[in-house]
Amino acid sequence: MDTIGVIGVDIYKRGQTDEKPHFDLMSTVAGNKPIALSECEEIPDPAIMKERGFMWNWFSTWHGRHIRKNDPAYLKQVYNHELVITRDEMPNFK
């Protein structure tokens, strides 16, 4: 029997206008599973997600040209947002 631990979607479009419909669609199949923005180009804004009533469990973008499409000041804002947990804030599981 296969086990699904996470539901994810990849969104490679500029802007966040298409994120919530993708999240809502994934919610219909996710049950109680976490929903991730498994690959993206533009890093999602946690303030916009909160305002629109949804939150990815995590998001990730590729390095190189994809991460460089995000303004450095914007990245700093997102990674310092109170709703975002960065690796240095994670507990030591060892």
C-alpha positions as CSV (number, residue, x, y, z in Angstrom):
1,M,0.0,0.0,0.0
2,D,1.3,3.4,-0.9
3,T,1.3,6.2,1.7
4,I,1.0,9.9,0.8
5,G,2.6,12.2,3.4
6,V,2.4,15.5,1.6
7,I,0.4,17.0,-1.2
8,G,2.3,19.5,-3.4
9,V,1.9,21.7,-6.4
10,D,4.4,23.5,-8.6
11,I,3.5,27.0,-9.8
12,Y,5.8,28.8,-12.3
13,K,3.9,32.0,-12.9
14,R,4.8,35.5,-11.9
15,G,2.5,36.9,-9.3
16,Q,0.3,35.2,-6.8
17,T,-3.1,35.5,-8.4
18,D,-3.2,31.8,-9.2
19,E,-2.0,30.4,-5.9
20,K,-5.3,30.2,-3.9
21,P,-7.2,28.2,-6.6
22,H,-4.3,25.7,-6.7
23,F,-4.3,25.5,-2.9
24,D,-8.1,25.0,-2.8
25,L,-7.8,22.2,-5.4
26,M,-5.1,20.5,-3.4
27,S,-7.2,20.8,-0.3
28,T,-9.9,18.7,-1.9
29,V,-7.6,15.7,-2.1
30,A,-5.2,16.4,0.8
31,G,-7.4,15.4,3.7
32,N,-5.3,16.2,6.8
33,K,-2.0,16.1,4.9
34,P,0.2,19.1,4.6
35,I,0.0,21.1,1.4
36,A,3.2,22.5,0.0
37,L,4.1,24.9,-2.8
38,S,6.7,22.4,-3.8
39,E,8.3,24.5,-6.6
40,C,7.7,28.1,-7.4
41,E,9.3,31.0,-9.2
42,E,8.0,33.9,-7.2
43,I,8.2,33.3,-3.4
44,P,4.7,33.7,-1.9
45,D,4.0,36.6,0.4
46,P,2.8,35.3,3.8
47,A,0.8,38.5,4.4
48,I,-1.1,37.9,1.2
49,M,-1.7,34.3,2.0
50,K,-3.0,35.2,5.5
51,E,-5.3,37.9,4.0
52,R,-6.7,35.4,1.4
53,G,-7.2,32.7,4.0
54,F,-4.7,30.0,3.1
55,M,-1.1,29.0,4.0
56,W,1.3,26.7,2.3
57,N,3.0,24.5,4.8
58,W,6.2,25.3,3.0
59,F,7.5,26.7,-0.3
60,S,10.6,26.2,-2.3
61,T,12.2,27.7,-5.3
62,W,15.1,26.6,-7.5
63,H,18.4,28.4,-7.3
64,G,19.9,30.5,-10.0
65,R,17.5,32.4,-12.4
66,H,14.4,31.4,-10.4
67,I,15.5,32.8,-7.0
68,R,17.0,35.8,-8.8
69,K,13.5,36.7,-10.1
70,N,12.7,37.7,-6.5
71,D,13.9,41.1,-5.4
72,P,16.5,40.7,-2.6
73,A,14.5,43.2,-0.3
74,Y,11.4,41.2,-0.9
75,L,13.2,37.9,0.0
76,K,14.4,39.5,3.2
77,Q,10.9,40.7,4.0
78,V,9.4,37.2,3.5
79,Y,12.1,35.3,5.4
80,N,11.8,37.6,8.3
81,H,8.0,37.5,8.4
82,E,6.5,36.2,11.7
83,L,4.6,33.4,9.8
84,V,7.7,32.0,8.1
85,I,10.0,29.6,9.9
86,T,13.5,29.4,8.5
87,R,16.0,26.6,9.0
88,D,17.9,28.4,11.7
89,E,14.6,28.5,13.8
90,M,14.0,24.8,13.6
91,P,14.8,22.6,16.6
92,N,17.7,20.2,16.6
93,F,16.2,16.8,16.0
94,K,19.5,14.9,16.7
